[in-house]
């Protein structure tokens, strides 16, 4: 019986190697937990188009919105680890939700890291009616007016970024949660609230018209959408380790050589000039990584997220 098991193992390995050598032999799909038309959807469709050209097979995007991307992540978790079903994982599904709830998956055990994609734009935006032409002047104003100012958040990343900005100096502002950036920006323009971390492309037109004031971007480089706005580092913003990010994951137990192959293909797409040009128009900062680098980055974001939630006793609405 031992030789039968040995033979079966050899045959399985041979079949697996043959399947990998022929990969991909059919279309791939990337599942995203957000509806069509949003920043995540636009970003992943740029990647899918480039990846299709790289692999010589169609790469489709499947929108599975709902439950803060839990539905999409769970769908990929239950898929075969053959490389044909992938997840566009963001900080929402892979860090935020598991840090405060119990989704039907473990963000580390149930997925194979493949490659980072990059970071979504996040701007520090204030009402044009408050003093402060830069971050230091605005924080001085907050310090001089404890509990008299409000800040908004429309997602958990924006909330944690605000907390990390205010907490080191124990600055006191009142948190007002919103369901989206649009209403929050409307209230910022009318001085009902005084600060928010805004994402996406909605901020630049308002900034250019003088209806909001943008003090910094949390991207590593200045955003092409507002190139005059300094980075957090340039503005001496301290302590913010939270960024809205995106990456590609597969189901658990994906063969390492297959994950590495997909990582290389995705990184090739990210390195293309036309990809960067399209991302610049969306305010998305492309990244790219090895599988090991994504695993380490995911862990670092998890540690920063859970530590901030615990230390500040944050409650999410």
Secondary structure, DSSP 4 states (H G I P E B T S, - for coil): -HHHHHHHHHHHHHHHHHHHHT--SS-EEEEESS-TTSHHHHHHHHHHHHHHHHHTS-EEEEE---GGGHHHHHHHHTS-SSSSEEEEEEHIIIIIHHHHS--SS-TTTTEEEEEEEEE--EEEEEETTSS-SSHHHHHHHHHHSTTS-EEEESSHHHHHHHHHHHHTTT---EEEE-SSHHHHHHHHHTTSS-EEEEETTHHHHHHHTTSEEEEEE-SSS--TTSTTSPBTTTTT--S-----EEEEEEETT--HHHHHHHHHHHHHHHTSHHHHHHHHHHT-EE----HHHHHHHHHHHHHHHHHHHHHHT----
